[in-house]
Amino acid sequence: MGFKTNSEIPYLLLDAEVEAAIRADRLTGKRNGYRFNDADVTRRFDLEHDRATLTRPAFMRDVEKIVNVPAYNRYSGKTQVFSFVANDDITRRGLHVQLVARVARGIGSLLGLNTDLIEAIALGHDVGHTPFGHAGERFLSKCYHERTGRYFNHNVHSVRVLDQLYPRNISLQTLDGVLSHNGEFAKQRLSRGEVRDFETLDARVEHCNVDESAIGTLRPSTLEGCVVRVSDMIAYVGKDRSDALAMGVVDSIDVFDSEVIGKDNARIINNLTVDIVNNSYGQDRIAMSKEVFDDLKLAKRQNYERIYSREGMLDDASNYVEEMFGELYERLLADVLAGDEDSPVFRHHINKLGSVSHSIHAEEYCQTEPNQIVVDYIASMTDDYFMSIYSRLFPDREKQIRMRGYLA
């Protein structure tokens, strides 16, 4: 098959019938029959101050809760793809979640879904991510698994952050969307799952902690969650290419192949959005056409081959960072087991968590399994924080990480 140049791939348009139906819906105020309604929100605790009002609807409350947890602040210092890059023009995880929210709200609005719920899921979906992107996630999970037999996954930890470490009584629907957002498991048609209560959610969280394959079985239980999941892919496929061009990882957008969705960020966002709306309007699932889905799979595969395989930018840095994770994990675990209150794990994590969590007390949290405490701490770190705390605890280490900056 001969692929087209990027300029030869057109911007897709909504089917005339779909566009007419959407315009009519907006004129009449008709909503999608599969939309999740605010009135059906489920919270772990029925607290009066969490009940919806005209000025603070149910899921807008979740948005406000999420952006005000301390962990949200650290998005801006966490790697999206390129670690060891001192360059403010490169996407960090804080921008990524905003892009996901923007794409997902656009699709959700066209489909007549609950855009407040979509925004809450999108802004919270990566709040439990590690420093150093997916490489950091792998390194932390390895340390954790070797000692406990359990696994670390950022989507699962995001639920822990929002529901356990900084409990703000976030809704079941938002937490379910966060847990099930993992866009690495692309599907042409994504149907809703069956999480209807917190008991089921808690069981699925635990299943993911003990079974490495459990993540692949998750499906969002709302169409809003399904939209966020596919929007996660839409938001990063093209944007990561823009960053790769800026970093010199690829020389041209035409090193990628495409027949339908395009190769650059603008076409990818437009064409995937249009195709999803054309194939999902009025349906009880989120779907793409086969040709667009096949092209998306190709795009993801080529991103892995030409961008993500070089994640980190330095030939030997990923191995060194893996060593750093192992050393830092071991030291912090020893400090927890020894009860060393001068250690950063106490001063900067346990005590701070007790002061800002609203419901967790330091003494109570110290009864948590020690490896979990270490995981909570390391996962909370930004890239810079990780490197700073490592340098403080291991001042005699000769190895250094070279940062690539504006003038590199």
Sequence and secondary structure as in RCSB ss.txt:
>XXXX:A:sequence
MGFKTNSEIPYLLLDAEVEAAIRADRLTGKRNGYRFNDADVTRRFDLEHDRATLTRPAFMRDVEKIVNVPAYNRY
SGKTQVFSFVANDDITRRGLHVQLVARVARGIGSLLGLNTDLIEAIALGHDVGHTPFGHAGERFLSKCYHERTGR
YFNHNVHSVRVLDQLYPRNISLQTLDGVLSHNGEFAKQRLSRGEVRDFETLDARVEHCNVDESAIGTLRPSTLEG
CVVRVSDMIAYVGKDRSDALAMGVVDSIDVFDSEVIGKDNARIINNLTVDIVNNSYGQDRIAMSKEVFDDLKLAK
RQNYERIYSREGMLDDASNYVEEMFGELYERLLADVLAGDEDSPVFRHHINKLGSVSHSIHAEEYCQTEPNQIVV
DYIASMTDDYFMSIYSRLFPDREKQIRMRGYLA
>XXXX:A:secstr
     GGGS      HHHHHHHHHHHHHT   TT   GGG   SS  GGGS  SSS HHHHHHHHHHTSHHHHGG
GGSBSS  SEE TTS BHHHHHHHHHHHHHHHHHHHT  HHHHHHHHHHTTTT  TTHHHHHHHHHHHHHHHHS 
   HHHHHHHIIIIIS     HHHHHHHHT  TTS  SEEE     SHHHHHHHHHHHHH TTGGGG   SSHHH
HHHHHHHHHHHHHHHHHHHHHHTSSS GGGS  SSS SSHHHHHHHHHHHHHHHHTTSSEEE  HHHHHHHHHHH
HHHHHHTGGGTTSSTTHHHHHHHHHHHHHHHHHHHHHHT TTSHIIIIIIHHHHHHSSS  HHHHTTS HHHHHH
HHHHH  HHHHHHHHHHH TT       EETT 
